[in-house]
Amino acid sequence: MLTINILVSANEVIIPVATHFYALQGLTTLLARLDLIQKKINPQLKITGILATRHNPRTNLGKEVIEAIHNFGPPVFETVISEAIRVAEAPAMGKTIIDYFPKGISAEQYRNLAEEIDGQEVQTAN
């Protein structure tokens, strides 16, 4: 219920999707719920984009999932967030990744995402 309440009151949503198989199934369900919320309760809710996360570029599955999310319809960010232990460690230390390990690739990726959102340069599937 908390998630639905948040989406009802939100203006925009970014959908993080781990580049794993089961995440695609979850994305299908989430998009259906977002569509319902947009149609029945909050027509102003905008999907800003889908963000590929926990990505391992060395796996075929990761590449396939990134390719697949482009077929779901909403915009997909060019920025991809890699799998990294430091990203998992940061919240345990009460910090963001940018504060915890500012020179790391993950911090750079999140800064790139912020710039991409600021510039609204999101790729569309159409």
N, C-alpha and C positions, 0 to 999 in steps of 0.2 A: 504494500500500500504506500509506503514512503516514496518509492520510486515513482509511482503513478502520481502522487501528490506533487512531487517536484516537477514532473513533466507537464502537469496541468498548469503550473504557475510559471514555467520557464518560457523564454522567448526563443532560445536556440539550444541545440544539443549537439555535442560531438560524440560520436560513437567509437570507442576504442575496441578494436578487434584483434585478439591475439592471432598470430598466423599459424593456427592449429586447426585441425579438421573440425572438432566439435564447436569451435567458435562460429563457424559458418551456419550451423544449425541454430545456434543462439541468435545470430544476426537475423535470420529469417523470422524468428519469433518476435524479436524486438521491433523490427520494421513493421510487422503486422500490428503490434500494439501501438506504435507511434502513429500509424495511419489511422487507427481507430480514435486515438486521442485527438489527432488533428481534425478529424471529421466531426466528432461528437462534442468535444469539450473545449479544445484550444486550437482554433484554426490558425492562430498566429505562430504556433510552434514551427520553427524552421530547423531542418537538419543541416547544420553547418558543414558537416563532412564526416566521412568514415576515416579513422586513423588506424593504420596497421601498427600493432605493437608486438612486443616479445618476439621479434623477428630474428631468425637465424638464416642469414643469406647463403649458408653452405648447404641448406637442405632444399630438395626439390619441393617438398610440401609447402615450405614457406613461400616459395616463388609462386606455386599454384594457387595458394590462398590469396595472395596479393592480386593475382590475375582475376580470380573469381570475384573478389569484392567489387571490382570495377563493373561487374554485370548486375549488381543489385539495384542500381538506379541512382541513389544519392551520390553527391560529389565525393571524391576520394582525395585525401591530402597527398601531395607528392612526398612529404616528409614521412619517413618510416622510422619507428622507434625500435632499436635493436634489443635483443635479450641481453641483460647485463645484471650481474649480481649487485652492483652498486645501486641500481635503481630500486632493488628490493631492500637494500640496507638503509637507504636514506630515511624512509619513514620511521624505521626502528630507532633512528637517532634523532627523530623529531625535526628533520630538515628536508628541504626539497633537494632534488638531485643537483640543482645549480648551486646550492649552498654547500652540499655535502662533498661533491667532487666536480668543481666548476670547469676543470680543464679536460674532463673526460668526454668521450664521444657521445654518451647519453645526454649530458648537459648541452652539448652542441646541437644535438637533434631536437631537444625541447626548445632551445632558442630559435632554431630554424622553423619549428612549428609555430611559435609565437609570431614570427615575422610573416609566415604564410597566412596565418589567420588575420593578422593586421592588414595585410595586403589583399585578403580575400581572393588569393590566386589558387583556387581549388579546381582540380580537374573534374569535369562532368563525364558521366558515362555516355551521354548522348552526343 
